[in-house]
Amino acid sequence: MLTVGDAFPVFSSKACVGNTPDDLITIDNSSDGDKWRVFFFYPKDFTFVCPTEIAEFGRRLSEFHDRDCTVFGGSTDNEFSHLAWRNSHEDLRDLPYPLIAAQKLATELGILDAEEGVCLRATFIVDPHGVIQWAQANNLSVGRNVNEVLRVLDAIQSDELCPCNWSKGDGFIQV
């Protein structure tokens, strides 16, 4: 798995950004300009834990935007599966960010589960220069905590020494 300090792979992937076939687009490294980016990957469409995470990132998207950060979700499912799932799941219909068909990208990131051949629940925070600043992975059955992704993004963007359990507004370590 790629980790902190590694360059995020150069990629071009099909993605679903809405509810019609016209909403199937191509996403690449330049799709969001020079912003911070969170990429989160999940095992499969039409499952049980995955929509809880996907919907929560959608509900909290404005908090990422407040930090000059865009969000991308993705799995090894294709863009047509993403489209069908969005249209069939009430919590995903109005999802405000792209779901990437990440078959190749998941391989390049090294986040495929060896037995299942699907994405681990991996999260990457990538700086505006395309460098991974945080990498985290959960096993297939454990959902991630969006509060923690935001907390770590705040800490990284502070460019300060942040102690254990630091949250935005807390003091920094002074040396």
N, C-alpha and C positions, 0 to 999 in steps of 0.2 A: 504494500500500500504506500502510495506517495505520502509524504509527510511535510512538516514545517520546514520551510526553506526551499522546497522543491518548486519548480515552475509548474503551474497548472497546465495540463496538456493543451496544445492547439487543437481545436475541435470544430466540427461542423456537424450538427445533428438535426434531424427532423424534430419538431415539437408541436404540441397542441396548446393553443392560447385561447380557445373559445369553444363554441358548441356546434360549429358547422364545418364541413370539409374545407371551406375557405379559410378557416382558422388553423390550418396545418401549415406551418412555416418552417424555415430553417433558422436555427440559432447557431451563432459561432462566438468566438472570443470577443469580437467587436460589437456584439449586439447591445451592449449596455454602456458603451463609452468607457470613460476612465473612472469607474465607480468601484467601491467595494462590492464583493459578490459572495453570497452564500449559496453553495450547491449542496442540496441534500438528496440522498438516494435512498430508495426503499425497495423491498423485494419484488412485489407484484401488484398489479392492478387487481381489482375485484377481491380484495382480502379484507381483514378485519382490523388490524392495528394501523395499517397504512393510512386509511382515510382520516383517522384521528389526528395524525401528524400533519398531513397535507392540509386539512381544513384549518388547523391551528396556525400554521404558517400564513395561510390566507387571512385569517382574522387579525393577525399581528403585523401584516405587511407594512402598514403605515409606520410602525416603529422601526422597521428596517430602513424604509425610505427616509425617515428622520435622521438616520445615520449615514446617509448617502450610499445606501447599500441596496442592491437588487437581489432577488431570490429566484432560484431555479430549482425545481424538483425533477427527479428522473428515476427511471427504472429500466430494466432490460426489455420491457414491453414496448411495442412499436407505437407510433403516433396514432394509429387507428384504434388501438386498444385504449389509449389515453382518452381519445374522443368519446368512445362508447361509454367508458367508465364515468367521465364527467357528466354525460347526458343521463346516465342511469342512477347516479348517486346524488341525492338532494344536497349534501354538504359540499359537493364538488362542482356543481353546475356553474356557479359564478366565481370560480377560482380566479384570482387576479394576477397570476403569474404563470409562466410556461411550465409544462411537463415535457421533459426531454426524452426522446427515444435514445437511451444511453448505452446501447449494446457495445459499441466500440469504445466509447469514453470510459465506461466502467472497467473494461479490460485494461485500458491505459492507466487508470488510477489504481488498479490492483485491488478492487473492492468486490470481486465476485466470490460468493460463497463456494468453496470447493465441491461440496456435495450437491447443492441445489442448482448451481450455475446462475444464480440471481444476485442482485446487489445486496450487500450488507447494508444495514442502516448507517450509512456513512455520511458525515457532514464535513464540509470544507469551508473555511473562511479564506477568501482570496483577496489580496490587496489590489489597489488600482494598477500595480505593475505586473500583475499576473503571478505573484508569488504566494504560495500557500502559507498562511499564518496560523492556522489551526486545523487539525485533522482529528476526527473522532469517529469511532465505529462501535455500534452495538450489534449483538447477535440478532438473528431474524425475529425473535419473539419479543424484544424489548424496545418500546418506543422511546424516542428521544425527548428532551425537555427544551422547548423553545425558549423559555426563560434563560436557560443556561447558554444557549447560542447567543442571545442578546447580551448577556452579562459578559461573555468572553469577547464579543465584538467591541463592547464598550471599553473593556480593559485593554485590548490591543490598540484601539484607536486613541487611547489616552497617552500612549507612548511613555508611560510611567511604570514604576515598580509597584505592582498590585499584590497585596498580601492575600493569604488564604481567605476565602469567602468574601472577597472584595465585591462591592456593588457600586454602581454609578452613584456618585455623591459622597462616597467614603473617602477617607484620606489615603494618601500614597505613602510608601516607604521612602523616607528621606535618608540619603547617605552622605 
